[in-house]
Amino acid sequence: MTAKTHVQDLPTRPPQGHCRRASRGRPWYDLPENPKAAEALRRLRSPFLLFSVLLSYGLGLLYCTSIFSAVAPPPAPLPGSVYRSKELFEKLLPDLLSVNSSTVQLNTIWTSRRKLKQWKDCTNHKTEHPGSTEPFGYLIVDANGGLNQQRSSICNAVALAGLLNAVLMIPNFHLHNIWMDPSEFKDIYDEDHFINTLEGHVTVVRDIPEMVMERFGYDISNVPNLKVKAWASSSYYSDVAVPLLQEHGVIRISPFANRLSNEVPSDMQRLRCLANYKALRFSLPIAAMAKKLAGRMVEKSSLSGGKYVSIHLRFEEDMVAFSCCIYDGGMSEKVEMDSARQRGWKEKFKLRGHCLRPDLNRMQGKCPLTPLEAGMMLRGMGFSNDTPIYLASGKLYKEETHLAPLLQLFPLLQTKESLATSEELAPFQNYSSRMAALDYSVCLHSEVFVTTQGGNFPHFMMGHRRFLYGGHAKTIKPNKPKLAVLFQDTNISWKAFRGQLEVMLDESERKGMVLRKSSQSVYSFPSPDCACLHDHQANSTLFKRYQHHHGVG
């Protein structure tokens, strides 16, 4: 006879004819008429037994999963999501080094025949104020950020002072915990030239009069500080700032970076133009050093008629950390980047989940190009190894390692450190904004400017070059998402690789000369607001005048 367990004694349905009233409120299998079933279920419902069952199930599932994982290959990474540039570099190196005769000639690289009609200098228009010409009061702003973010704040402050009919105090520079540059306005820019150029448009003073500051205990922090949201409209300032200015005679806006919309009335745009392209001139020490660097770069470019390519690289440690992108440094790289983020931004990245998807950052083109990638890109576009290159950058992350491939591809590469002696650079060495100003000046006058990452430096540079060169930025601005896909494909042939990059160069040519759209910055797209219709001869004269004032050429 086969023995039956308690579970086998469980009936499959309630006993026929059982009273429904008696069973109401409890399950049929728990009735007194089923004592063996009740005992079996009592055991099954024991916490220890239930835990044992679940544990056995979980271990079995884990075992099956591990067997499947060992057999099934991991999913392929999405195109453009992984850094494999070094592998591609090693594969294509023979082809990269074989391109010794340039298919790109610097004196004919920009072949566009498009013209923005004719340009006419419009920065001398006077700003009209209805009613009284007496200023309503004084405007104080704090310009925060690096060199070009501060530049944006300065120009916006000039435009805002014009709108408010206010006297502008020379902007304060806010010390940033990343750049750590204590430079003041006069250390970077020619203060007298700034004040004199704006005369008749906006009155600029170095200090607020004592009789005004007396009301605030001679403490600028006691001046009413208007907290403004980013990209505020001109109407907001007219509605909110003007009454406050009339009431107190002075207002302060801190911070002021990105506190004015790109879309403002034409008078304000012209003041932005006047401030950016004429009033802001680098201080004499910077201008003199910039002249030396640019002159030496021209001398070292004699084989190409004095023309050279400038590359702006953003592969400094803080930039790599901020991007949250993963390269090929493994665990040591992760530790260094986590430490850099903690130093620079404290808990910001942890709280907002900034670094959750580095693969998406790369796919979206947000990862800074490495020197190796910049070199591969230019070789693929047709630049040969005798192309003179000026590299504008701060201290590169693991510079010796990362710079070696770029030097291998372009041995004529120069930096401000290689063009000048340590004694010459000493007055600028520990000031990031002053060093950036030197880079800005040398890049401005290159035949080709290459931007590898977004930011204020390339935005201002492209706009400045458009202003000087008849509307053409003369800039290579690669499609970063496409580059990410291209650099990940280690199976691509040299012919296909080069073909895609030549197309990208053509795109930069096509997009070099464009008019500003309403939502775009006048600092990147100065036409037609800043240079409305002046002819080529006038533009050439303007360029020479700029070179003379800035000590270049």
C-alpha positions in Angstrom: 0.0 0.0 0.0 1.3 3.4 -0.9 1.6 5.8 2.0 -0.2 9.1 1.6 1.1 12.4 2.9 -1.0 15.0 4.5 -1.0 17.1 1.4 -2.4 14.1 -0.6 -5.3 14.0 1.9 -6.3 17.5 0.7 -9.7 17.3 -1.0 -10.0 19.0 -4.4 -13.3 20.7 -3.6 -15.6 21.2 -0.6 -17.6 18.2 0.7 -20.9 18.0 -1.1 -23.9 19.2 0.8 -21.9 21.1 3.4 -23.8 24.1 4.9 -22.7 27.4 3.3 -23.6 29.3 6.5 -21.1 27.2 8.5 -18.2 27.9 6.1 -18.8 31.7 5.8 -15.7 33.8 6.6 -13.0 31.0 6.5 -11.6 28.8 3.7 -13.1 25.4 2.9 -9.8 23.6 3.5 -9.6 24.8 7.0 -12.8 23.2 8.1 -12.8 20.8 11.1 -13.9 18.0 8.9 -10.3 18.0 7.3 -7.9 17.7 10.3 -5.0 16.2 8.3 -5.3 18.9 5.6 -5.3 21.6 8.3 -2.2 20.2 9.9 -0.3 20.0 6.6 -1.2 23.6 5.7 -0.2 24.7 9.1 3.2 23.4 8.5 3.4 25.0 5.0 2.5 28.3 6.5 5.3 28.1 9.0 7.8 31.1 8.4 10.8 28.8 8.6 9.5 26.4 6.0 8.3 29.2 3.7 11.8 30.7 3.9 13.4 27.4 3.0 11.1 27.0 0.0 11.9 30.6 -1.2 15.6 30.1 -0.7 15.7 26.9 -2.7 13.8 28.6 -5.5 16.2 31.6 -5.5 19.3 29.4 -5.5 17.9 27.4 -8.4 17.1 30.5 -10.3 20.6 31.9 -9.7 22.2 28.7 -10.9 20.1 28.6 -14.1 20.9 32.3 -14.7 24.6 31.8 -14.2 24.7 28.9 -16.7 22.8 31.0 -19.2 25.1 34.0 -18.7 28.1 31.8 -19.3 26.7 30.6 -22.6 25.0 33.7 -23.9 27.3 36.6 -25.1 26.8 40.1 -23.5 24.7 42.4 -25.6 26.6 44.5 -28.1 27.1 48.2 -27.0 25.0 50.8 -28.8 26.8 52.6 -31.7 28.8 55.5 -30.3 28.4 54.5 -26.6 31.9 53.2 -25.9 35.4 54.7 -26.2 37.4 52.6 -28.6 39.3 55.3 -30.3 42.7 54.0 -29.2 42.0 50.6 -30.8 40.9 52.3 -34.0 44.1 54.5 -33.9 46.3 51.5 -33.6 44.6 49.8 -36.5 44.6 52.8 -38.8 48.1 54.1 -37.7 49.9 53.0 -40.9 47.4 54.8 -43.0 47.4 57.8 -40.7 51.1 58.1 -41.0 51.2 57.6 -44.7 49.3 60.8 -45.5 52.3 63.0 -45.9 51.1 65.2 -48.7 48.2 67.3 -47.7 45.0 67.2 -49.7 44.0 70.3 -47.8 45.8 73.6 -48.7 45.4 76.2 -46.0 45.4 79.1 -48.4 42.4 77.6 -50.3 40.6 75.5 -47.7 37.6 77.9 -47.5 36.2 77.9 -51.0 32.7 79.2 -50.2 31.5 81.8 -52.7 28.5 82.7 -50.6 28.3 86.3 -49.5 26.1 88.0 -46.9 25.5 90.8 -49.4 27.6 93.6 -48.0 28.4 94.5 -44.4 27.9 97.9 -42.9 29.4 98.8 -39.6 26.5 99.6 -37.3 28.2 99.8 -33.9 28.3 103.6 -33.8 24.6 104.1 -33.5 23.7 106.0 -30.4 21.2 104.6 -27.9 18.2 106.9 -27.4 16.4 107.2 -24.1 12.9 108.7 -24.1 12.4 111.7 -21.8 15.2 112.7 -19.4 18.8 112.0 -20.4 19.8 111.9 -16.7 20.7 108.4 -15.6 18.3 106.8 -13.1 21.1 105.4 -11.0 24.0 103.0 -10.9 24.2 99.4 -12.0 26.6 96.9 -10.3 27.1 93.4 -11.6 29.2 90.4 -10.6 30.7 88.6 -13.6 31.2 85.0 -12.7 32.8 82.1 -14.5 35.8 81.8 -16.7 37.2 84.3 -19.3 34.4 84.2 -21.8 31.5 83.7 -19.4 32.7 86.9 -17.8 33.0 88.5 -21.2 29.3 87.6 -21.8 28.4 89.2 -18.5 30.3 92.4 -19.3 28.6 92.8 -22.7 25.2 92.0 -21.3 25.8 94.5 -18.5 26.5 97.2 -21.1 23.3 96.4 -22.9 21.3 96.3 -19.7 22.7 99.7 -18.5 21.5 101.1 -21.8 18.1 99.7 -21.3 17.8 101.0 -17.7 19.4 104.3 -18.5 21.9 103.5 -15.7 25.6 104.3 -15.1 27.5 101.1 -15.2 30.2 100.4 -12.6 33.2 98.4 -14.0 32.0 94.8 -13.4 33.4 92.8 -10.5 35.0 89.5 -11.2 33.8 86.7 -9.0 36.4 84.2 -7.8 35.3 80.7 -8.9 36.4 77.6 -7.1 37.3 75.9 -10.3 39.3 78.5 -12.1 40.7 80.1 -8.9 41.7 83.3 -10.8 41.7 86.5 -8.6 42.2 88.7 -11.7 40.2 92.0 -11.8 38.8 93.7 -14.9 41.9 95.9 -15.4 44.1 92.8 -15.3 42.3 91.3 -18.3 41.0 94.3 -20.3 42.1 97.8 -21.1 39.9 99.7 -18.6 40.4 103.2 -20.2 39.7 102.0 -23.7 36.5 100.3 -22.4 35.2 103.5 -20.8 36.2 105.8 -23.7 34.7 103.5 -26.4 31.3 103.4 -24.6 31.2 107.2 -24.0 28.1 108.6 -25.6 26.4 105.2 -25.4 26.7 104.1 -21.8 28.5 105.9 -19.0 31.0 103.7 -17.2 32.7 104.5 -13.8 35.3 102.7 -11.8 33.6 103.2 -8.5 30.2 104.3 -7.1 30.3 107.8 -5.6 30.9 108.0 -1.9 27.7 110.1 -1.3 25.7 107.1 -2.8 27.6 104.4 -0.9 27.3 106.3 2.4 23.7 105.3 2.5 24.8 101.6 2.5 27.6 101.9 5.0 30.2 101.9 2.3 29.5 98.2 1.9 28.6 97.0 -1.6 27.0 93.9 -0.1 24.3 96.2 1.5 23.2 97.4 -1.9 19.8 95.9 -2.9 20.6 92.7 -4.8 18.1 91.8 -7.5 17.9 88.0 -7.9 17.2 87.3 -11.5 16.3 84.1 -13.2 18.4 82.9 -16.1 17.7 84.4 -19.5 15.4 87.1 -18.2 13.7 89.2 -20.8 14.3 92.9 -21.3 10.6 93.6 -20.3 11.3 91.9 -16.9 14.1 94.4 -16.3 12.0 97.3 -17.4 9.1 96.3 -15.1 11.2 95.2 -12.0 14.6 96.8 -12.1 13.7 100.3 -13.2 11.4 101.0 -10.2 14.0 99.6 -7.8 16.8 101.7 -9.4 14.7 104.8 -9.1 13.9 104.1 -5.5 17.5 103.3 -4.3 19.6 105.0 -6.9 21.8 101.9 -7.2 21.1 98.2 -7.7 23.3 95.1 -7.8 22.8 91.9 -9.7 24.8 88.9 -8.5 25.4 86.5 -10.1 24.9 88.0 -13.5 26.0 85.2 -15.9 23.3 84.2 -18.4 20.8 86.7 -16.8 19.8 88.3 -20.0 17.9 86.8 -22.9 19.4 86.4 -26.3 16.3 88.1 -27.8 16.4 91.7 -26.9 15.5 95.0 -28.8 17.9 96.0 -31.6 19.4 98.9 -29.6 20.5 96.5 -26.9 22.0 94.1 -29.5 24.0 97.0 -30.9 25.4 97.8 -27.5 26.4 94.1 -27.1 28.2 94.4 -30.4 29.9 97.6 -29.4 31.1 96.2 -26.1 32.3 92.8 -27.5 34.0 93.8 -30.7 35.3 97.3 -29.9 35.2 98.2 -26.3 36.7 95.0 -24.9 40.4 95.1 -25.7 42.9 93.0 -23.8 45.2 94.7 -21.3 48.6 95.9 -22.5 50.6 93.0 -20.9 48.3 90.4 -22.5 48.2 92.1 -25.9 52.0 92.4 -26.0 52.5 88.7 -25.1 49.8 87.7 -27.6 51.6 89.6 -30.3 54.8 87.7 -29.6 53.0 84.3 -29.6 51.1 85.0 -32.8 54.3 86.3 -34.5 56.3 83.2 -33.6 53.5 81.0 -34.7 53.5 82.7 -38.1 57.3 82.2 -38.4 56.9 78.5 -37.7 54.3 78.3 -40.4 56.5 79.7 -43.2 56.0 76.6 -45.4 52.3 77.3 -45.5 52.6 81.0 -46.0 52.3 81.9 -42.4 48.9 80.2 -42.1 48.2 77.7 -39.3 45.5 75.7 -37.7 44.4 76.2 -34.1 42.7 73.6 -32.0 40.8 74.3 -28.8 40.9 71.2 -26.7 38.9 70.8 -23.5 40.5 67.7 -22.1 41.6 69.2 -18.7 40.9 67.1 -15.7 37.9 69.2 -14.5 36.3 69.1 -17.9 36.6 65.3 -18.2 35.2 65.0 -14.7 32.3 67.3 -15.4 31.4 65.4 -18.6 31.0 62.1 -16.7 32.4 60.3 -19.7 34.4 57.1 -19.5 37.6 56.6 -21.4 40.2 53.8 -21.2 41.8 54.5 -17.8 39.9 51.8 -15.9 39.4 52.0 -12.1 42.2 54.5 -11.6 40.5 56.9 -14.0 37.2 56.4 -12.1 38.8 57.2 -8.7 40.5 60.3 -10.1 37.3 61.6 -11.8 35.2 61.0 -8.6 37.8 62.9 -6.6 37.8 65.8 -9.1 34.0 66.0 -9.1 34.0 66.1 -5.3 36.6 68.9 -5.2 34.9 71.0 -7.8 31.2 70.4 -7.3 30.8 68.7 -3.9 27.6 66.6 -3.9 26.1 68.1 -7.0 26.6 65.0 -9.2 25.4 62.6 -6.6 22.2 64.5 -5.8 21.1 65.0 -9.4 22.3 61.7 -10.8 24.5 63.4 -13.4 26.7 60.4 -14.0 24.1 57.7 -14.4 24.5 57.2 -18.2 28.0 58.0 -19.5 27.1 55.9 -22.6 24.3 58.3 -23.5 26.7 61.3 -22.9 29.0 59.8 -25.5 26.2 59.0 -28.0 24.9 62.6 -27.7 28.4 64.1 -28.4 28.9 65.5 -24.9 32.3 63.9 -24.3 35.4 66.0 -24.8 37.6 64.8 -27.7 40.9 63.4 -26.6 44.1 64.7 -28.4 44.2 61.4 -30.2 40.7 61.8 -31.5 41.4 65.4 -32.6 44.5 64.2 -34.5 42.7 61.3 -36.2 39.9 63.6 -37.2 42.2 66.2 -38.9 44.2 63.5 -40.6 41.0 61.9 -41.9 39.9 65.3 -43.3 43.2 65.6 -45.3 45.6 67.6 -43.1 49.1 66.3 -43.5 51.8 65.9 -40.9 53.5 69.1 -42.0 50.4 71.2 -41.0 51.4 73.8 -38.4 49.1 73.4 -35.4 48.6 75.7 -32.4 47.0 73.9 -29.4 44.9 76.0 -27.1 44.3 74.3 -23.8 44.8 74.3 -20.1 46.7 71.5 -18.4 45.6 68.3 -20.1 44.5 65.3 -18.1 47.5 62.9 -18.0 49.1 65.2 -20.6 52.2 63.2 -21.4 50.2 60.1 -22.2 47.3 61.7 -24.1 49.4 64.3 -26.1 51.8 61.7 -27.5 49.5 60.4 -30.3 48.7 64.0 -31.5 52.4 64.9 -31.6 53.0 61.7 -33.6 50.5 62.7 -36.2 51.4 66.5 -36.2 55.0 67.0 -35.1 54.8 70.7 -35.9 52.4 71.2 -33.0 53.0 74.3 -30.8 51.6 75.6 -27.5 52.1 78.9 -25.7 54.5 77.0 -23.5 56.6 75.9 -26.5 56.5 79.3 -28.1 57.5 81.3 -25.1 60.0 81.0 -22.3 59.0 80.3 -18.8 60.1 83.8 -17.8 57.9 85.3 -20.4 54.8 83.3 -19.2 55.5 83.8 -15.5 53.2 86.9 -15.2 50.3 84.9 -16.6 51.1 81.4 -15.4 48.9 81.2 -12.3 46.0 83.0 -13.8 43.7 80.9 -15.9 41.8 83.8 -17.5 45.0 85.5 -18.6 46.3 82.3 -20.1 43.0 81.8 -21.8 43.2 85.3 -23.2 46.6 84.4 -24.8 45.1 81.3 -26.4 42.1 83.4 -27.6 44.3 85.9 -29.4 46.4 83.3 -31.2 43.3 81.3 -32.2 41.5 84.3 -33.4 44.1 84.9 -36.2 44.5 81.3 -37.3 43.4 80.3 -40.8 41.4 77.4 -39.4 39.9 77.2 -35.9 38.9 73.7 -34.7 36.5 73.4 -31.8 36.2 70.0 -30.1 33.7 70.8 -27.3 30.9 73.3 -26.6 31.4 76.2 -24.3 31.9 79.9 -24.2 35.4 79.9 -25.7 34.3 78.5 -29.1 31.0 80.4 -29.2 32.8 83.7 -28.8 35.6 82.7 -31.0 33.4 81.7 -33.9 31.4 84.9 -33.6 34.5 87.0 -33.4 36.0 85.3 -36.5 32.7 85.9 -38.4 32.9 89.6 -37.4 36.4 89.9 -38.7 36.3 87.6 -41.8 33.3 88.9 -43.6 30.8 86.6 -42.0 32.7 83.3 -42.3 33.7 81.6 -39.1 36.5 79.6 -40.8 35.9 77.0 -38.2 35.8 73.2 -38.2 32.9 72.2 -35.9 32.6 68.4 -36.1 29.4 66.5 -35.6 30.2 64.9 -32.3 27.5 62.2 -32.2 28.6 61.0 -35.7 32.2 61.1 -34.5 31.4 58.9 -31.6 29.9 56.3 -33.9 32.8 56.6 -36.3 35.5 56.2 -33.6 33.8 53.2 -32.1 33.8 51.2 -35.3 37.1 49.3 -35.2 36.2 47.4 -38.4 36.0 50.5 -40.6 38.4 50.8 -43.5 40.7 53.8 -44.0 38.9 54.8 -47.2 35.5 54.8 -45.5 36.9 56.6 -42.4 38.4 59.3 -44.5 35.3 59.7 -46.7 33.1 60.4 -43.7 35.5 63.0 -42.3 35.8 64.8 -45.6 32.0 65.1 -45.7 32.2 66.6 -42.2 34.7 69.1 -43.3 32.4 70.1 -46.2 29.6 70.6 -43.6 31.8 73.0 -41.6 32.4 75.0 -44.8 28.7 75.2 -45.6 27.7 76.2 -42.1 30.5 78.7 -41.6 28.5 81.7 -43.0 25.0 82.0 -41.6 22.7 84.7 -40.3 21.6 84.8 -36.7 18.2 83.3 -35.8 16.1 85.1 -33.2 16.9 82.6 -30.4 20.6 82.5 -31.1 23.4 84.5 -29.4 24.7 87.6 -31.1 28.2 86.6 -29.7 28.2 83.5 -32.0 26.2 84.9 -34.9 27.0 88.6 -35.2 25.3 89.1 -38.6 23.3 91.1 -39.2 23.1 92.8 -35.8 26.8 93.6 -35.3 28.0 94.0 -38.8 25.0 95.0 -40.8 26.1 95.5 -44.3 29.7 96.7 -44.7 31.7 95.9 -47.8 34.9 93.8 -48.0 37.2 96.8 -48.1 35.7 98.2 -44.9 35.9 94.8 -43.3 39.6 94.5 -44.2 40.2 98.0 -42.7 38.4 96.9 -39.6 40.5 93.8 -39.3 43.7 95.7 -39.6 42.6 98.2 -37.1 41.7 95.4 -34.7 45.2 93.8 -35.2 46.9 97.1 -34.5 44.9 97.7 -31.3 45.4 94.2 -30.0 49.0 94.0 -30.9 48.7 91.2 -33.4 50.3 91.1 -36.9 
